């Protein structure tokens, strides 16, 4: 049986993986979907290479104009709410006779949620939840940004400036940063047909991205992290400890636990096949071996799973993080999950190293690093999250959502989730597909069901650094049986 894995993604910085063989022939080639446009946010004209989605005909390797893009029946979108005030706010959704507190907003912050045209939201002061400051009705795509600005007076610049006089110098700086982002968004949207969901000033990522120019496009790359043919005994699976520098493997170093891996195989080939071009989704057959899946499932049996959350954490006026479990009311995510760190076992460490080779980045970017490892990166923390184990029982699901989030307006690194590597660990269930409801082609509306389809990798960002709204996806309800999967999300916290 072929075990497939999926991923939506892209990546950065090479060392050991740089020595691996791959199908790449011209690493410096500019993505043909990037087009130059000129914009001006008040400090003079500038140029930017913006992503413009290619004609859908090219996805089928046909002449432009030979096909017409199908408008998906699903009309959801990423709704990004921006608090352009110096107040702490509450954010509510109302519908179906319910009013639900979504999260807390600190001054000049932005968060988002998957939404639909017609959905209603509103802001209130944190200490006066009955006072509605601003009501919103979500519009059609690409009107993704919804802004609360109590200072701006349309057509009256003088009054606007007078209103802004209440802000401190630091607050005014944040306000002006947001205004430049909103100005850039309007010009970017007019040029590309998409909203700019990142912050103005974010440079395109300098990370390698596999191309998805047409359906079925393939890439291959080799790795020294070959499959485990059997699970090593327990005494060899102790958690990894020690200094980060000691974890670097040179090309001359022997493969860790080689005696438990596939014999006479110094390199392992990994082939990526594009199953979607917009969003970019790739499948990789046999990325994990049965023994490795067995090991991950064994780890899952040793930990307590908790009810999955959707990360709705805001900062209240007292400076504390406050989680708002809106999914209790909206029922967006009903699975169970937990996290396992890379250092939990040498087998997990090998899977991370193999993933780094797949994405053509240095494996050290996926762990805590030593002082001399990538000094150009402003953090020593891992740029990916721990391996997440997720279990779906009968009727459980995760409704359409995005994996990306939004960084602070003054974050110089514009950190955000970049890509997701998704592994299916079992088969035998009915339902449970991964759906990309806004994909351009119908073949992906029911994308993947446990190992009958490969593991996948999908991208949450576009080549120009914008968030990909079309990466919206869902875990369909389980009709019968259960589903186990694991995934990790790459969070690139630097754009250098």
Secondary structure as GFF3:
##gff-version 3
##sequence-region A 1 496
A	DSSP	beta_strand	4	8	.	.	.	ID=ss1
A	DSSP	three_ten_helix	16	19	.	.	.	ID=ss2
A	DSSP	beta_strand	34	39	.	.	.	ID=ss3
A	DSSP	beta_strand	46	51	.	.	.	ID=ss4
A	DSSP	alpha_helix	56	59	.	.	.	ID=ss5
A	DSSP	beta_strand	76	83	.	.	.	ID=ss6
A	DSSP	beta_strand	89	95	.	.	.	ID=ss7
A	DSSP	beta_strand	98	105	.	.	.	ID=ss8
A	DSSP	beta_strand	110	116	.	.	.	ID=ss9
A	DSSP	beta_strand	120	125	.	.	.	ID=ss10
A	DSSP	beta_strand	128	137	.	.	.	ID=ss11
A	DSSP	beta_strand	145	148	.	.	.	ID=ss12
A	DSSP	alpha_helix	157	163	.	.	.	ID=ss13
A	DSSP	three_ten_helix	164	166	.	.	.	ID=ss14
A	DSSP	alpha_helix	169	192	.	.	.	ID=ss15
A	DSSP	beta_strand	218	223	.	.	.	ID=ss16
A	DSSP	three_ten_helix	234	236	.	.	.	ID=ss17
A	DSSP	three_ten_helix	244	247	.	.	.	ID=ss18
A	DSSP	three_ten_helix	258	260	.	.	.	ID=ss19
A	DSSP	beta_strand	268	276	.	.	.	ID=ss20
A	DSSP	beta_strand	281	285	.	.	.	ID=ss21
A	DSSP	alpha_helix	290	301	.	.	.	ID=ss22
A	DSSP	beta_strand	306	307	.	.	.	ID=ss23
A	DSSP	beta_strand	313	315	.	.	.	ID=ss24
A	DSSP	beta_strand	321	323	.	.	.	ID=ss25
A	DSSP	alpha_helix	327	330	.	.	.	ID=ss26
A	DSSP	beta_strand	336	340	.	.	.	ID=ss27
A	DSSP	three_ten_helix	342	344	.	.	.	ID=ss28
A	DSSP	alpha_helix	346	359	.	.	.	ID=ss29
A	DSSP	three_ten_helix	363	366	.	.	.	ID=ss30
A	DSSP	beta_strand	387	392	.	.	.	ID=ss31
A	DSSP	beta_strand	398	401	.	.	.	ID=ss32
A	DSSP	beta_strand	416	424	.	.	.	ID=ss33
A	DSSP	beta_strand	430	431	.	.	.	ID=ss34
A	DSSP	beta_strand	434	435	.	.	.	ID=ss35
A	DSSP	three_ten_helix	442	444	.	.	.	ID=ss36
A	DSSP	three_ten_helix	450	452	.	.	.	ID=ss37
A	DSSP	beta_strand	455	459	.	.	.	ID=ss38
A	DSSP	three_ten_helix	469	471	.	.	.	ID=ss39
A	DSSP	beta_strand	473	475	.	.	.	ID=ss40
A	DSSP	beta_strand	478	480	.	.	.	ID=ss41
A	DSSP	beta_strand	483	492	.	.	.	ID=ss42
###
